[in-house]
Amino acid sequence: MNVRGLGQKQKRLQVFQWLKEHWQWDIIFSGSQSNSEGVCILFNPKYKIKVENVKEIVNGRIITWEALIENNRFTLINVYGPNKDNDHIFELLNNYVLTNDEQNFIIGGDFNTTLNCT
């Protein structure tokens, strides 16, 4: 969901309240001080989900969430790539995945990049 920025506190509270009322989901959020960065992972608390570890690889850009879902262990990763070339963020993501290769990953988000330029 692109909300076109949640820099204003009132707008952020309204969006989070709407999500809670309509979807009844909980939220794990990572954001920075700017108006243009932030990622979150929503989850429905009625399912058997146990949050085991949350890590910000890059504040407002990459968040990981290790969870036990219906007795299966997953690591969810949400990515919000920069609008300009910045290989460093993707190198950090790559390093995290490679050093935790025993985990089952679900990776999504807005990478703001093309995977093949040709």
N, C-alpha and C positions, 0 to 999 in steps of 0.2 A: 504494500500500500504506500503510494507516494503521497504524502500530505503537504508537500511543497513547503517544508520547513516547520519546525516546532520551536523556533527560537523564542517566541512569546510565551511566557508562562501560562497565561490564560488559555491560549489555543492548545498547548500541550495538555493541560488538565482536562479540557473539553474532549480532546481525542481519546485520552486514556479512560475517561468516564464513559464515553460512548462505547468503547471496546468492552468495558466491564459490563455495561448494561445489556448490550446486544449479543455479545459473544460469551460473556461470563468467563473470560480467560484471564489468567495471570500473565504478567509480563516481566521479562528480564531485559534491562535496558543498559546500553552503553552510549554515552554521549560526551561531547566536548563542549567547550565554552562558546564555540562559534554557532552560527545559525544554519550551517550547512552540513553538519556531520551528526550521525546518530544511527544506531542499529538496535534492533530488539528481536527477541524471540518470544512469541506468544504460545501459551500452552493451556489446555483445558484441565483444570484441577479435578474434574470428575473422573478422569482416567487414572489408572494406577501409574503415576509418574513420580519418581523420586529424583529430585535435583541433587546431584552429587558434587559437582564442581562447576563453577563459572569462572572463565578467564577472559580478560580483555587482551587480545594480542596487540591491537592498536586501538586506543580509546576512540570511540565514535566511528570506527571503520571495520574492525573485525572482532567479533565476540564468539566464544565457544561455550557450549553448555553440555557437560557430561551428565547423562541421565539414564536412569533405569526405567524403561517404558514397557509395561506388561511383561516384566521379567527378562527383557532384552536390553543390553547395554548399547547405547549410541552416544556419539558425540556430534551434536548439531553445531554447525558453523554458519554464521550469517556475515556476509561481506557487503560493505558499501565502498566500492572502489572510487578513487579520486577521478575528477573530471579531466585531469591532465595526466600526462605520463608520469608515473611514479612506480618504478619497478620494485622499490624497496618494500612496499606494502605486500606485494605478491610474493616476494622472496621470504618475508616473515611467515606468510601463510604456508608456503611450500615447506619451509623448515619445520613448522609445527606439525604438518601432516607426516613428513618423513620421519621425524623423531618420535611419533606416536602411531606408527604404522600397524600396531596390534589392535587399534580401535576401529569400530565401524562408524564411518563418517557419513553424515548427510550435510552437504554443502549447498548453500543457496545464497541469493541476494542479488544485488545490482553491482556488477563488476565494472560498469562504465568503460568497457573496452571490447575490442573485437579479438577473437581468438586466432583468426587467420586473416592477414591483410591482403592476401592474393586473391 
